[in-house]
Amino acid sequence: MLYSILLAVASWKKSSIMIFRPRNEFMQLLWIVVLLLFQHAPACAQTAAKNVDQIVYVNPAHPQASDQNPGSQALPFKTIGRAAAAAGANNANQVGTKVLIGAGIYRESIDLPKTGRETDAPIVFEAAGEVIVSGSDVWTGWQRATGDNVWVHAWPYRWGLAPIPSGWEPYVKLKDIVRRSEMVFVNGTPLDQALSHSELQAGGFFADEKARTIYVRLPEGLTADQAVVEVAVRPKLFWASDKTNIVLRGIIFQHASTALDEPAVGFYDSSNILVEDCQFRWNNWGGVGFGRSRNITARRNEASHNGGTGIGTWKTRTVVFEDNENSHNNRRGVKGGFTGWAVAGMKNLYMHEGIVLRHKSNDNPTHGIWFDTDCENILVDESVFCSNLEIGIYLEASQGPITIKNSRVCRNKHYGILIANSARVNLERNILYGNAPAQIMVSGYYDSARPETNWETGAKMGLLAEQAAWMHNVVVGTETKQFLVSTTLSPPLWRYFVDSLKSDRNVWFHPQNSTVFQVAGGYRGDFTSWQSTTRQDGNSVFADPRLRDPAHDDFRLHPDSPFWVMEKGARGSTR
């Protein structure tokens, strides 16, 4: 409860930092204390992880390793799955367990199902060395076939096309390649999947379910008996349901043959979760997912090169993500032109009380980060969302407040920040640079509110873009057709939005075009027109912000930047 209160208070305070400035020493001290408490709040799972009663060892390299062993250091288990079963039994008896995993590649699935006998005793899975949990097996016995370096192997699976999730149709039409689950890796490099033998190219594979045969066409000069050929055969790598005080630390999860819209690693109906220093990579669809869970901390993880979403959350409360990265995701989806609807580098659906600190989400052929529907008390700070194929930061149908601050949003191909039917969006001290076709887009239903329901309280909401605050940002367009601000709202809803907008002390700039502010009805104007129309940005300027070298990702401001001139003026105005 204390953590929830601190998170809500700190989120509100942080969201108001540029608008509300404490004017006496007592308030400033109180403000600092709240922030310090807030920074140390997400330690619940980590504290629980220290309270283990027993260490269980897994070490397949040990000469006497066996799943028939007691799991001691002298007689360790051979598989993580066996250790997980022992940890689950301990949990039922209120015995906290750490599973210490020796270095190696573990070709298995780990399952912690709901048993009805769960307790709060912690379960910790920790790597001692490089630990890889893999959904693939090494296949040998390939036979050379006719064709240019084509090799064949029996294929025992008939997975077919993954079902389209409920509610997607008729809005989404998916090509077959998006619904496949097969993956093959040669010497660690993924092969491209063909859907027919005639499409098979060098560096590709085709799984012929009817003929029960798989074909791989290797690059010239490489033979199957010279290579390590790994075939993905397990759809899930780690699954925990209805657990409390559970930790994953330092483990690599890869090559899961996950079906459409499923993660390789999942936590559901769980609480006090800590995931740190892990990697979720090269899985067929999602990397890691959290559903109907609370008190989640994830730090220093990387979820990249997955077929769909890198990190996904659904109906979560009290979430802290810090120092994570999810880049180069949606590699399967993009093959079929599926770059939105349900995928992003990080996709958050129904998140209450969430913090994202020092996050990187770059080069995803989809959105960078997406807060989708009924998201409230959200803070994104010191993060980077650049060069994504779609939107850098997508804020959809959420009541807020959502604060994006001290972050960089650059070179995204379909808007920098999209505010769609979302209220109380605060943009503070960000750099928005070179996003097409606009740095900030305000949209939603053309002339009405979007009806939604709070997933926790059941309260009905009519959501509009309103009560935004844009303060102390640097907003720069780089191409002729790029807007700084754009909208698709009807004139009445646009007027409603700007009447509740607080925007000031921003640096706006476009080196090639001055009419870069688009208002309702498609009308575009210059900065002076924007000021008079919105009655905002009275202390802002339209001027070159003097970024050091943005072409080489140096977005620092020169000492003579007009931004610093405004900062000096802002400080002086509060004395």
N, C-alpha and C positions, 0 to 999 in steps of 0.2 A: 504493500500500500504506500509506504514512504517513497519507494522508487517511482511509482506511478505519479504521485503528487509532485515530486521533484521534477520529473520529466515534463509534466504538463506546465508547471510554473516556469521552468527554464526555457521550454519551447516558446511560451508566450513572451517571456522577457526577451529572449533572443530575437523573436520576430519583431519586437518593438524597439530594438536597440537604437535604430537611427531616428526614430520618431520620438520616443520617450527617453529623455536624458535626466537622470537623477541630479538634483541641484543642491543637495547638501551631503555632507560627509557621511552621515548615518545611512542614508539611502544607498550611497555608493558602496559602503562596506557591506550592507545587507545583500546587495546585488552581487558582489564578489563571492560572498559565502554561498549563496544559492548556486552560482555557477560551479564553484569548487565541489560542492556536494553532488551536483549533477554529473560532473566528469567522473566521479568515483562510484556512481550508482550501479553500473551494469556488472557488478562483480559477484552476483548471487551464484551463478553456476560455477564460476571459478573457485569461490569459497567452498562450495559443496564438493568440488573435485579434490580438495585437499583432505577431506574427511573420509578417506577410504580406509577400510579395515583390512583388506586383503589385496595382494598383487598376484595376478594370474599371468603367466608367461607364455608367449607364443614364439617359437623359434624353429622353423623347419630346417635350418642348417645344423641344428644340434643332432649328433649321431643317434641319440635315443628319443628324438621327438616322436610323439604319437598322441593321437586323440584319445587313447586309452589311459594316458598319464594323468596325474593329479594336477598338472599345470604349474608345478613348482619350477624354480629356476634350474634345478638339477634334472627335472623330468618335465620339460615343457610340452604344451600342446603343439600340434602341427598346423592347425588351421585356426583362423580367427573365428569362424563360425562355431567351433567347439568351445572356444573361450567365451563367446557371447552367450552360449547356452548356460555355461557355468556362472557367468555374471548375472544372468536373469534369475537363476535359482537362488543365488546369494541375495539379490534384491528382494525376492519374496520373503526372505528371512531377515530383512532389514540389515543386511551386510553390504557395505559399500565396497565396490570392486574397481581396481584399475587393471585393465588388460594392457600389458606392456608387450609391444609387437616388435619382433626382431626384423632386421632388414630382409627384403625379398619381394618377389612378385607373387601375390596371392590370387589365384584364379578361382574365385568363389564369390558367393553372395552372403551377406551378413544380415540376419533378420532378427529383430526384437519385437515380436508381435504382442498385441494386447492379450494378457492372460487373465485379467481380473484379480490378480494377486499382487499388483504393483505397490511398492512403497516409495518413500522419498530417498532411500539409500542411493547414492550416486553410482553411475556406471561410466567409467572413463576408458576410452580407447586412445592409446598414445603410441606413436611410432618411436622406436629406438633404432635409428638409422633410416635409410630410404625404404619406405613401405609403399608398395603399389598394389591396390586392389583393382583387378582387371576383369572386365566382362568378356575378354577374348581368350581363346585357346590357341596354342601353336599347332598348326596343321602341317603334317608331313605327308609323304606318299603322293605327291602331285605327279601327274602323267602329262607328258608333252602331247599336244593335240596339233591338228593341222592349223595353219595360220601363222602369223608373225609373232613368234614367241608367246603363244597361247598355251596355258596349262590348265588341266581339268582335275576336278576332285568330286567325289560323291557329295551330294547336298541333301541332308536328311530332313530339312525343315520346310514347312509350308506356312509361313507366317502371313502371307498375303498382304493386303492393304490394311493399315491400322484404321479402326473405326473413327469416323468424324465425331468429335465430342458433342454432347448434347447442347443445343442452343446455337451451334455455329451455322447450321443450315437454316434458311436458304441464303444467308448473308455471305458465306464463304464458299468458294469453289476451289478445291485443292487438286493440284496435279498429282499423278501417281507417285512421282519421285519424292514428294513431301511425305507421303504416307508409308514409305518403305522403312525398314528397320535394319537392313543388312549393312555391314561394314567389314572391310578387309584392310589390313595394314601390312605393308611390306617394308621390313627394316625400319619400322616406326612411322612410315609415311602412309597416309591414307590413300587408297585408290578411289577413283571416281566411279560411281555406279552407273552402269548402262541398264536400260530396261528391255533391251533385245540384243541378240547376238550381232546383228548388223551394226549396232551402235558402238560396239566394243572398240575402244581405242587403247593405244599404249598407255600404261599407267591406270588401267580401268579394270572393272570386273562385271560379270553378269551372272546372277543367280537364277537359273532356269528351274523353277519349282516343278513344272510338269515333267521335265526329263530327270529331275532329282540330280542335277549336275550344276556345279559352279565353275565358271571360266574366269581366269585372270590373264590379262595380257601385260606381261612385264616389260619394262623399258629394255631397249636393245642392249645386249651384253650381259644381262642378268638372268640367271636361271633359278627355278624354284628351289633346287637343291642347294643353291648357294645362299639363299635368302631366308630370313625368319618371316614366315607368313602367319599372321595372327588374324583369326576370324572371330568377330563379336558374336557371342552366343547367349549371354546372360543379360536380361533386360534391367535388372536392379542390382545395385552393388551394396547398398546399406539402407535399411528401412527400420524406423523406430516408430512405434505407435503407443500412445497413452503412457509416455514415460516422463519422469521428473528428474532433474539433475543429471543430464547426460552430456558427455563431452566427447568431441572428436578433435584430435590434435596431431598435426604433422603428417597426415596421410594423403596419398595421391589416389584419386578415383578416376578410372579411365575406361574407355572402350565398351560402355554399356550399350546394348542393343535396344535402348528404350524406345517405346512406341510414341507416336504423336502426342504431344502435350504432357509427357510424363518425365519426371526427373530421375537421374541415376541414383541420387541420394535423397532420401525424403524423411522428414519429421512431421508427424501428424498427431493432433490432439495431445501435444506434449508441452512441457514448460521447463523453465530454467535450462536452456540449451546453450552450450558454448561450443562454437566451431572456430578453430584458429589454426593458422599455418597449414591449411589443407589446399589441395588443388583438385579441381573438377574439370577434366579436359578430354576432348575428343570423344565425347559421348554422343549417341545418335540424336538425342533431343535435348532435354534439360540437364543442367549440371547438378544443382542442388535446389531443393524446394522445402518450404516450411508452410504447413497448412493447419488452420485452427489451433495455433500455438501461441504462447506468450512468454515474455521474459527471454528473448533470444539475443545472444551476443555473437557476432561473427567478425573476426578480425584477422587481417593479414592473409586472407585467402585469395586464390585466383580461380575464377570460373571462366575459362576462355576456350575458344575453338570447339564449342559444342554445336550440335545440329540445330537447336532451337534457342531457348532462353538460357542464359548463364546462371542467373540466380532468380528464383521465383518465390513470392510470398502470397498467401491467400488467407484472409481472415486472421490477421495477427495483431497482437497488442504488445506494446513495450518492446521495441526492437532497436538494437544498436548495431549498425554496421560501420566498422572503421578500418581504414587502410586496406580495403579490398579492391580487386580489379576484375572486371568482366569485359573482355574485348574479343573481337573476331568471332562472335557467336552468330547463330542462325545460318551456318554454312549449308545445311540441308534445305532449310526453308527457302533461301534465296535461289536455289537451283530451280524451284518451281514458281518463282515470283511471289512467294508468300513472305512478306516483309513487315506485316502489321497484324492487326486483329488480336493476337494473343502472344506475340513474341517481342522481346526486347533484350538488350544486354542484361538489364535487371528489370523485372516486371513485378509490381506490387499492386495487388488487388485487395481492396478492403483492409488497409493498414491504419491502425489507430496507435498513435504515439510511436513515431519512428524517427530515428536519427541516422543520417548517412554522413560520415566524416571521412575526408581525404580519400574519396572514391575515384577510381578511374574506369571509364566506360567509353572506349574508343574503337573506331574502325569496325563496328558491328554493321553488317548489312541488314540493319533494322534500326529501331529506336535505341538511343543510349540508355535512358532510364525512363520508366513509365509508372506514374502513380495513377491508378485506374479505379475510379469509383469509390466513394465513401472513404476517402483518406483524410485524416484529421491529426493535428498536432505533429506536423512533419518538419524536420529541419535537415537541410542538405548544406554542408559547409566544407570549404576548401577542397572542392572536387573538380574533376575535369571530364567533360563530355564533348568529344571532338571527332570529326571526320566519320560520323555515322551516316548510313545511307538514308535514314529517315530523320526523325526529330531528335534533337539532342536531349531535351527534357520535355516529356509529355505529361501534362497535368489535366486529367479528365474527370469530370463529374464528381468533384470533391468539395466538401464544405470548408476544408482548411481548419486553422491556418496552415499554409505551406510556405516555408521560408527557404529561399535559395540564396546563399550568401558566400562571398569570398571565393567564387568558383569561376571557371572558364568554360564557355560554351562556344565552340568555334568550328567552322567549316562543315557543319552538318548540311545534308542535302535537301532536307524538307522541314525547315524552320529550326531556329535555335531553341526557343521555348514556346510551346503551344499551351495557352490557357484556354481550355475548352469546358464551358459550364462549371468553372471552378471559382470559388470565392476565397477572399483573404489570401491572395498570393503575394508574398512579399519578396521583392528582388533587391538585394542589398550588396553593394560593393562587388559586383560581378563584372567580368569582361565578356561581352557578346560580340563575336567577331566573324564576319564573312560567312554567315549562314544564309542559305538560299531556301525560299525566296524572301524570307523576312527574319529579322533577329527576334522579334516578339510578335506572335500572332494571337489575337483574341478572337475566340470563336465559340460556337455552341449551337443550340437550336436557333434557327433564324429569328423567330419572334416569340419564343415562349421558354419557360423554365423547363429543365429536365427533371422529371420525377425520379427520385431514388429513395431507398430505405436504409437507415442506419442498421448495420448488421448486428450490432450488440443490443441496442435499445429498442429497435423496431420502429423508431420515430420516422415519419414520412418527411421528406425534404423536397423542395422545389429549388433546383440549383441553377444559378446564373453566374456569369462572370461579373463580380462586383467586389468592392472594398479592397482593391489591390493597392499596394504601396511599392513604388519603384524609387529607390533612393541611392545616390552615390554610385551609380553604375557607369561603365564605359561601354557604349553601344556603337559599333562601327560596321558599316556595310562596305564591301570591297568590289562588287560587280555592279554594273550599271543598273540592272533590273532588281537589285536587292533593296527591299524596304527595311527601314528601321523598326517601324510599327505597322501592322496591317490588321484587318479585321474582316470577318464575314457576317458580323451581326447586323440585324436590321437597324435602321436609324434610331428607333425608340430604345432598343436594348443597348446600342452603343452609347447613346446619351446617358442612359442609366449607369453604364459602366464608368464613363469618364466623370460623371458627377460624384461618384464615390471613390474615385482614384486620387491618391496622393503621390505625386511624382515631382521630385525636385533634386537639385544638385547632381544631376547627371551630365555626362559629356556625351553628346550625340555627334556623329560624324559620318560623312560619306565623301570621299575625295572626288567622285565623278558626277554626283547628282545631288541636287538640293531638295527636290520634291520627293522625299523618301518617307513621308508620313501619310498613310492611307487610312481614311476614316470611312464610316458606313456610306454605302452607295457607290463605293469605288473612287470617291474623290481623293486626290492626292495633293499634298501641299508641302511647303517648306517648314522650317522650324518656327518661324514667326507665326505662320498660320496655325501650326500645332499648338503653340502657346495660347493664342487667342481663342481657338476652338475649345480647348480642354480646360483653359484657365489653370494650367499646371506648368511646372518647370520654370517658374519665375526666376530662380537662381541657377538654372542650368545654362549650358552653352552648347552651341554648335561649332565645334572646333576640333582640329587634329589633336588627339589625346597624347601624341608623342610616345607611342609604344616603341620600345627599343628595336626589336627585330622580329616581328610576328611571323615573317616568312620562314624563320628558323625556330619558331615556337618560343621566342623570348618575348613575353608579354609584360615585362616590367616597364614601368613608366619612367621617362626621363625626369630629372629634377625640375625642369621647367614646364612640365605638363600642366595644362589648365586644371586638371583634376586636383593637384596639390594646392593650387590657388583657391579653389572652392573649399577644400578641406580646411585651409587656414581661416577662411571666412566663416565656415560653420563653427569652428572652435571658438572663434571670437564672439559669435552671436550668442553663445551660451554662458558667457562669463557673467 
